[in-house]
Amino acid sequence: MDRTRATIIAAAVLCAMALAGHALRAAAPGAGGAFGLASVSVGEGDYVEQTLDAEFLDVLRAREVLFRTYDPYADEPVWLFLGYFDRQKEGSQVHSPRHCYPGSGWTIERELRVPAPWRNGDLPVLVVNNGSQRRVVCFWYQTPFGIEDDVFRLKLALTRQALLRQPQDVVFASVSTPVSGDADQVGSRAVAIARDVEREIARLYAARAKERA
């Protein structure tokens, strides 16, 4: 099969999956009820709850959000952002930090891959710069049935859930911290915190499954 024909077929398959997912998203059940992000407990450090801009929340349209600064008075605080989406619907879909940071005036300097602390595989890490500050950002998408690190694979997985008429809830998680020197060294600190975050999200999914049983 020549490359042109293969490209056309692949595009047709993806379009069909997208249309199927779009058609079924309205019919597929939502997760229902509060998820409980406010109960997330990470480490033993002090933290400050942050207020998010109303315009940002209106664009995001997540069911629940959590935004905290851990060790807020340290030279290198850690920012934790969680967004819970109970279903993927028009105007309320998870996006990738690879697009959101550049759209907010940040430049992506590097993309790293580090060992994920909760499974075999890698965790994506971005090194971003806005001209006055550099940050290390690790992120992932956590669902009741697995973890994805790529928004394209996530959408394929959620389309499959829609076809099976299963809930399509997902938590987007981001852990970031300033970096002035070696990004790899600072990244390991963010990844250590990410491990606790993953456990807490899994706990909330398990509690929800128990309520449904």
C-alpha positions in Angstrom: 0.0 0.0 0.0 1.5 3.4 -1.0 2.0 6.1 1.6 -0.7 8.4 0.3 -3.4 5.7 0.4 -2.3 4.7 3.9 -2.5 8.3 5.1 -6.0 8.7 3.6 -7.2 5.5 5.3 -5.7 6.4 8.7 -7.4 9.9 8.4 -10.7 8.3 7.6 -10.5 5.9 10.6 -9.6 8.7 13.0 -12.5 10.9 11.6 -14.9 8.0 12.1 -13.7 7.4 15.6 -14.0 11.1 16.4 -17.6 11.3 15.0 -18.6 8.1 16.9 -17.2 9.5 20.1 -18.9 12.9 19.5 -22.3 11.2 18.8 -22.1 9.0 21.9 -20.7 11.5 24.3 -24.1 13.0 24.9 -25.6 9.6 25.5 -22.9 8.1 27.6 -23.5 8.4 31.4 -21.6 11.0 33.4 -19.7 9.9 36.5 -22.3 11.6 38.8 -21.7 13.3 42.1 -18.7 15.2 43.5 -15.3 13.6 43.0 -13.7 15.1 46.1 -10.5 16.7 44.9 -10.5 19.0 48.0 -9.7 15.9 50.2 -6.4 15.2 48.4 -3.6 15.0 50.9 0.1 15.1 49.7 3.2 14.8 51.9 3.5 16.8 55.2 4.5 20.2 53.9 2.4 23.4 54.4 0.3 24.5 51.5 -1.8 27.5 50.4 -5.0 27.1 48.4 -4.8 29.3 45.3 -7.7 31.1 43.6 -8.1 30.6 39.9 -9.2 33.3 37.5 -12.9 33.2 36.7 -12.1 33.5 33.0 -9.7 30.6 33.1 -12.3 28.4 34.9 -14.9 29.4 32.3 -12.6 28.2 29.5 -11.5 25.1 31.3 -15.1 24.0 32.3 -13.9 21.3 34.6 -16.3 19.8 37.1 -13.8 20.3 40.0 -10.4 21.9 40.3 -7.7 22.1 42.9 -4.8 24.5 42.8 -2.3 24.6 45.7 1.2 25.9 46.4 3.2 23.6 48.7 6.1 25.1 50.7 4.9 28.5 49.6 7.7 30.4 51.3 10.5 28.2 50.1 12.8 29.3 47.2 11.4 26.4 45.2 7.7 25.9 46.0 5.7 23.2 44.3 2.5 24.0 42.4 -0.2 21.3 42.2 -3.1 21.6 39.8 -5.8 19.0 39.4 -8.8 19.3 37.1 -11.6 16.7 37.2 -13.8 16.2 34.1 -16.8 14.0 34.7 -17.3 13.6 30.9 -15.9 14.8 27.7 -18.4 17.1 26.1 -18.3 20.1 23.7 -16.6 23.0 25.4 -15.3 20.9 28.3 -12.4 18.7 27.1 -8.9 18.0 28.5 -6.1 19.8 26.7 -2.4 19.3 26.6 0.2 21.5 28.4 2.2 21.3 25.2 -0.4 23.6 23.8 -1.5 25.5 26.8 1.9 26.8 28.0 2.9 28.3 24.6 -0.6 29.8 24.4 0.0 31.6 27.7 3.3 33.1 26.8 5.7 30.3 27.9 8.3 28.8 25.7 9.0 25.0 25.9 12.8 24.7 26.2 13.0 20.9 26.6 10.8 17.9 26.8 12.1 15.1 29.1 11.0 11.6 29.9 11.5 10.3 33.4 10.6 7.0 34.9 7.0 7.0 36.2 7.0 6.4 40.0 3.9 4.2 40.0 4.4 1.8 37.0 6.7 0.7 34.2 6.9 3.5 31.7 7.7 7.2 31.5 6.3 10.4 32.7 6.5 13.5 30.5 8.2 16.6 31.9 8.4 20.0 30.2 11.0 22.7 31.0 9.2 26.0 30.2 10.4 29.6 30.3 8.4 32.9 30.2 11.4 35.2 30.1 11.6 35.8 33.9 11.1 32.3 35.3 11.8 28.7 34.3 9.7 25.8 35.5 9.7 22.1 35.4 6.3 20.7 34.8 5.3 17.0 35.0 1.8 15.9 34.0 -0.5 13.0 33.2 -4.1 12.1 32.6 -5.6 9.6 35.1 -8.8 7.7 34.5 -10.5 4.8 36.4 -9.1 2.4 33.9 -5.5 3.6 33.5 -3.0 6.5 33.1 -2.1 8.2 29.8 0.6 10.7 29.2 -0.6 11.8 25.7 -3.8 13.6 25.0 -4.3 11.9 21.7 -4.2 8.4 23.3 -6.4 9.7 26.1 -9.1 10.7 23.6 -8.9 7.4 21.9 -9.4 5.6 25.2 -12.3 7.9 26.1 -13.9 7.3 22.7 -13.7 3.6 23.5 -15.4 4.2 26.8 -18.2 6.1 25.1 -18.8 3.3 22.6 -19.1 0.9 25.6 -21.4 3.4 27.3 -19.1 3.6 30.3 -18.2 6.8 32.3 -15.6 9.0 30.7 -14.3 10.8 33.8 -10.6 11.9 33.8 -8.3 13.9 36.1 -5.7 16.0 34.6 -2.7 16.4 37.0 0.2 18.8 36.8 3.0 19.2 39.3 5.5 22.0 38.7 8.3 23.8 40.4 10.8 26.6 39.6 14.2 25.6 38.2 17.3 27.8 38.2 19.9 25.1 37.6 19.8 21.4 36.7 16.3 20.7 35.4 16.7 16.9 35.8 17.5 17.2 39.5 14.5 19.5 40.2 12.3 17.3 38.1 13.0 14.4 40.5 11.5 16.4 43.3 8.3 17.1 41.4 8.1 13.4 40.4 8.3 12.3 44.0 5.3 14.5 44.8 3.5 13.2 41.8 3.7 9.7 43.3 1.5 10.9 46.3 -0.9 12.7 43.9 -1.4 9.5 41.8 -2.2 7.5 45.0 -4.7 10.1 46.1 -6.5 10.2 42.7 -6.6 6.3 42.7 -8.1 6.4 46.2 -10.9 8.7 45.0 -11.6 6.5 42.0 -11.7 3.5 44.3 -14.2 5.2 46.7 -16.4 6.1 43.7 -16.4 2.5 42.4 -17.4 1.3 45.9 -20.3 3.7 46.0 -21.5 2.4 42.6 -21.2 -1.3 43.7 
